[in-house]
Amino acid sequence: MNTSKAGKRKPTHPQAEIRASQTGSFLTLHEIVKKARQRMDDENWDYLMGGTETETTMHRNRMALDAIAFTPRVLRDVSAIDCSASFFGQKLRIPVLLAPVGMLERFDPDGAAASAKACAEFGIAHMLSSRTAPELEDVAAAGDNMRLFQLYTRGDWDWIEDYIKRAKDNGFSAFCMTVDSAYYSRRERVLARGHITTFRSGIEGFIHQTQLNWDTVKRFKETYPDFPLIIKGIATAEDATLAIEHGVDGIYISNHGGRQLDHGRGAIETLPEIVDAANGQATIIIDGGFCRGSDIVKAVIMGADVVGLGKLQGLALAAGGAPGVVRMLEILEKEIITCLGLIGASSFDELDPKAIILPAKPATEPHATSAFPLLNLTSGTY
Ligand SMILES: Cc1cc2nc3c(=O)[nH]c(=O)nc-3n(C[C@H](O)[C@H](O)[C@H](O)COP(=O)(O)O)c2cc1C
């Protein structure tokens, strides 16, 4: 029924009629991607799937993951597998976090509330973007999941503090500042459509994003020593070292899914040097191109605590709302269990760095959907 309690008609959203029974029928991740493509118009598809300029960074995310091969061990009794993980003192069913994604309402009418609900049902963490609907308080009320809050800085310290207090008051376990967006990139899939979205043009307070520096990090930790701080967008050992020196609790390795700086390294390529620099003194989160259970196993073997999902989250939401995200996570979990079992580990604790070898030769040309070879989308995107 498309009528609110007050009796007013609400506008129909293209995703509104999705039922859990429909999403339960997805057996593979590529079916989810295919359904998402069918349900999304070209504009939303390009917003979700596009990278910056030549999209080299985005492609390198996949290329770097594809260049890691497993060296499996056998005869180890893997009849019972535990793929849970610990993250800031809380247990996650799999070592996965739904990454902060702006404008999730473009993929599902409930926006970030749908992601939060899915996390609560499945048992993983959600990082809420400050650039999505609905408001922080409504997302916190949507699901009893582990939640973290991510901020794009659009104001002075008082403005930042207002968000810190709201996040604390609403049960968010940690606060994250995204620092890889001092300038907005040129995403040509969007620019080529001849319009710049309101989000990217003349943004009020954007100057604060460009002025961000380590003093803000210092001030945060001095003022809120007990509220975990995550810095998202770390891409070098040098910045990881500085983060540790400033008392940062979580280092979030990310190139924004290839949506900010073009011609960067694939995210997982940077993981070993950052893990070394952090030296066990911070939680390590990574994202960028992660689409399959085996990708997640590779990251954990190399020292990540948790892996973030950006595009895959948007695709699952578009395909089936909150139940679609739950289904995507169930399939990922099956892939993780299969991968762990086949490399001879009963849990992530049993993983040996020798279980992988690199560089291996990638078997596929990387592109936005190259992790799903059975998809029949011309040129990999349409
Ligand atoms: C549509 C979209 C919107 C995004 N919005 C944000 C955001 O609001 N804040 C942020 O820190 N990162 C944002 N990101 C980046 C993601 O948090 C994440 O770093 C990236 O998507 C990971 O790569 P993947 O998409 O290959 O998984 C966004 C990514 C996408 C695809």
The ligand as an ORCA input file, in Angstrom:
! r2SCAN-3c Opt
* xyz 0 1
  C      28.322      5.694     -5.319
  C      29.441      5.848     -4.323
  C      29.377      6.846     -3.367
  C      30.400      6.980     -2.433
  N      30.271      7.903     -1.424
  C      31.217      7.965     -0.463
  C      31.027      8.814      0.664
  O      30.007      9.455      0.830
  N      32.045      8.856      1.574
  C      33.200      8.120      1.437
  O      34.080      8.195      2.295
  N      33.362      7.294      0.394
  C      32.396      7.178     -0.529
  N      32.544      6.288     -1.558
  C      33.722      5.408     -1.592
  C      33.434      4.113     -0.813
  O      33.313      4.359      0.552
  C      34.552      3.105     -1.014
  O      35.765      3.682     -0.644
  C      34.655      2.552     -2.430
  O      33.385      2.459     -3.035
  C      35.309      1.191     -2.397
  O      35.487      0.657     -3.660
  P      34.445     -0.352     -4.342
  O      33.295      0.484     -4.801
  O      35.226     -0.903     -5.475
  O      34.024     -1.353     -3.309
  C      31.516      6.135     -2.493
  C      31.575      5.122     -3.454
  C      30.545      4.967     -4.353
  C      30.622      3.832     -5.347
*
